[in-house]
Amino acid sequence: DRGMIFDSELTWSTSGPLGYARVTDPADFGTGFALGAGFSFERFERYDYARNTGGFALDLTRRVSVPFSFTVSAGQTINGVASDLLTPEELGGESYGTTSLGVSMLLDHRDSQTLPTRGWMLSAKIESIAVTGDGAATLLRNDLAAAFYHPLGKKLRFAAGAQFRQVQGAEAQALPIDLRVFNGSIGLPISGTEI
């Protein structure tokens, strides 16, 4: 319950670079609340369009018990989207920002949050998002994720996960393409965390 945690990541895949930096105070002001802040950037270039995103997030987490915690979060992103194949209407706008406020819970019975080998987790989040700029709208997004891990010997393990996302309050065509929900949805984190 003392000290500060700093973590960062920079990865590069076929869709482009993704990075973040985050600092967390695990016992803010000597309390049972953890305060975290971070920024992220992403260049997403796949399918029929490319997107550049920069964002900032702030969250306050309370661990109620060892496996159970809840979080209140707020965030802001700035996004630019371009395509040689899709029209601006199909993209839902070429320049937009999002402001979000959400609450989430995590029930985590895994042996490790970083490299789990056994156990299970369940996370749920409800988030209000205001879109500004091209494709201005207000929506409510619900996320649910679950994962199960079981060792199969010393070097092998079984892992299974499921994710569900629902968007309410705006027609799909009125939203920027990355806020829409598609079958087989891309980009939902199984870890239960996202910046």
C-alpha atoms as one frame of an Amber mdcrd trajectory, in Angstrom:
protein
   0.000   0.000   0.000   2.922   2.356  -0.498   4.877   3.668  -3.448   3.900
   4.341  -7.021   3.512   1.943  -9.934   4.607   2.984 -13.418   3.981   0.742
 -16.392   4.247   1.283 -20.106   4.091  -0.701 -23.296   4.995  -0.181 -26.920
   4.000  -2.824 -29.430   4.005  -2.955 -33.192   1.786  -5.280 -35.187   0.564
  -5.535 -38.758  -2.111  -2.953 -37.941   0.420  -0.411 -36.610   1.961   0.815
 -33.341   0.162   0.876 -30.009   1.539   2.317 -26.808   0.615   3.583 -23.392
   2.155   4.894 -20.189   0.378   4.740 -16.857   1.091   5.689 -13.254  -0.891
   4.304 -10.303  -0.904   5.151  -6.607  -2.119   1.855  -5.027  -3.199   3.512
  -1.744  -4.080   7.079  -2.632  -3.675   9.361   0.399  -3.262   6.272   2.614
  -6.752   4.977   1.782  -8.001   1.745   0.225  -8.507   3.507  -3.103  -6.067
   3.259  -6.011  -5.783   6.285  -8.291  -4.464   5.794 -11.818  -3.786   8.056
 -14.782  -2.407   7.284 -18.205  -2.190   8.224 -21.832  -2.213   6.068 -24.935
  -1.760   6.287 -28.675  -2.578   3.953 -31.523  -2.179   3.796 -35.275  -4.747
   1.318 -36.553  -4.383   0.454 -40.243  -6.294  -2.567 -41.332  -9.265  -3.558
 -43.434 -10.457  -0.545 -45.444  -9.391   2.399 -43.275  -6.708   3.846 -40.995
  -7.172   5.571 -37.636  -4.866   7.624 -35.411  -5.935   7.923 -31.773  -4.507
   9.714 -28.765  -6.155   9.462 -25.378  -6.003  10.172 -21.675  -7.714   8.215
 -18.882  -8.174   8.663 -15.135  -9.584   6.008 -12.815 -10.274   5.412  -9.142
 -10.400   1.773  -7.983 -11.555   0.321  -4.692 -10.600  -3.256  -3.838 -13.451
  -4.537  -1.654 -11.849  -7.964  -1.149  -8.949  -9.874  -2.688 -10.932 -10.986
  -5.762 -13.499  -8.158  -6.019 -12.918  -4.528  -7.026 -14.854  -1.736  -8.663
 -13.633   1.257 -10.657 -14.941   4.662 -11.665 -13.224   5.986 -14.799 -13.172
   8.986 -17.113 -11.393   9.426 -20.428 -10.893  11.584 -23.484  -9.714  10.622
 -26.979  -8.942  12.481 -30.196  -9.313  10.458 -33.399  -8.574  10.932 -37.077
  -9.829   8.404 -39.650  -8.976   8.122 -43.354  -9.850   5.706 -46.149  -9.354
   5.445 -49.896 -12.243   2.986 -50.175 -14.930   4.077 -47.697 -16.991   7.241
 -47.960 -17.161   9.739 -45.063 -20.695   8.464 -44.392 -19.457   4.865 -44.140
 -16.637   5.993 -41.821 -19.075   7.955 -39.676 -16.807  10.984 -39.849 -13.105
  11.607 -40.376 -12.303  13.601 -37.219 -13.953  13.100 -33.844 -13.351  13.065
 -30.125 -14.875  11.041 -27.310 -15.453  11.876 -23.670 -16.406   8.955 -21.443
 -17.486   8.310 -17.880 -17.940   4.757 -16.664 -18.132   2.331 -13.781 -16.858
  -1.236 -13.826 -16.405  -4.238 -11.591 -13.910  -7.084 -11.644 -14.246 -10.467
  -9.956 -10.826 -12.074 -10.375 -10.024 -15.578  -9.142  -6.945 -16.046 -11.375
  -3.558 -16.919  -9.893  -1.986 -13.964 -11.752  -3.406 -10.942 -13.563  -0.392
 -10.810 -15.871   0.238 -14.466 -16.811  -2.623 -16.561 -15.428  -2.367 -20.358
 -15.441  -5.456 -21.240 -13.422  -8.683 -19.663 -12.217 -11.355 -17.460 -13.751
 -12.374 -13.822 -14.041 -15.503 -11.853 -14.825 -15.606  -8.140 -15.635 -18.483
  -5.819 -16.454 -18.485  -2.152 -17.460 -21.139   0.427 -18.251 -19.972   3.640
 -19.879 -21.573   6.833 -21.124 -19.779   8.240 -24.175 -20.241  11.623 -25.831
 -18.891  11.890 -29.387 -17.922  15.355 -30.631 -16.893  16.527 -34.078 -17.885
  14.406 -37.073 -20.585  11.915 -36.112 -21.596  13.743 -32.913 -23.755  11.484
 -30.720 -24.276  10.250 -27.182 -24.328   6.552 -26.413 -24.312   4.027 -23.594
 -21.905   1.100 -23.962 -22.031  -2.124 -21.919 -19.128  -4.587 -21.868 -19.020
  -8.037 -20.305 -15.962 -10.320 -20.400 -15.205 -13.704 -18.838 -12.180 -15.982
 -18.957 -11.259 -19.419 -17.617  -7.756 -20.907 -17.242  -6.742 -24.472 -16.346
  -3.253 -26.034 -16.400  -2.696 -29.114 -18.563   0.692 -30.207 -17.256   3.730
 -28.049 -16.476   4.049 -26.226 -19.814   0.562 -26.278 -21.257  -2.687 -24.648
 -20.176  -6.242 -24.374 -21.429  -7.688 -20.866 -21.743 -11.154 -19.841 -22.883
 -12.779 -16.441 -23.003 -15.995 -14.758 -24.078 -16.821 -11.098 -24.631 -20.040
  -9.198 -25.163 -20.551  -5.541 -26.084 -23.780  -3.610 -26.549 -24.239  -0.022
 -27.698 -27.483   1.889 -27.062 -28.711   5.387 -27.762 -27.535   5.978 -31.339
 -28.008   4.356 -34.718 -24.921   2.500 -35.973 -24.687   4.686 -39.095 -24.522
   7.820 -36.906 -21.434   6.574 -35.015 -17.785   6.654 -36.073 -16.800   3.242
 -37.449 -14.653   2.308 -34.429 -17.524   2.815 -31.976 -19.838   0.484 -33.873
 -20.251  -3.165 -32.870 -19.579  -5.846 -35.490 -20.045  -9.622 -35.338 -16.847
 -11.103 -33.942 -16.011  -7.678 -32.459 -12.361  -6.647 -32.682 -10.287  -5.064
 -29.966 -12.053  -6.077 -26.736  -9.431  -6.756 -24.054  -9.721 -10.113 -22.306
  -7.678  -8.853 -19.347 -10.527  -6.668 -18.181  -8.494  -3.499 -18.457  -8.253
  -0.874 -21.128  -6.964   2.583 -21.442
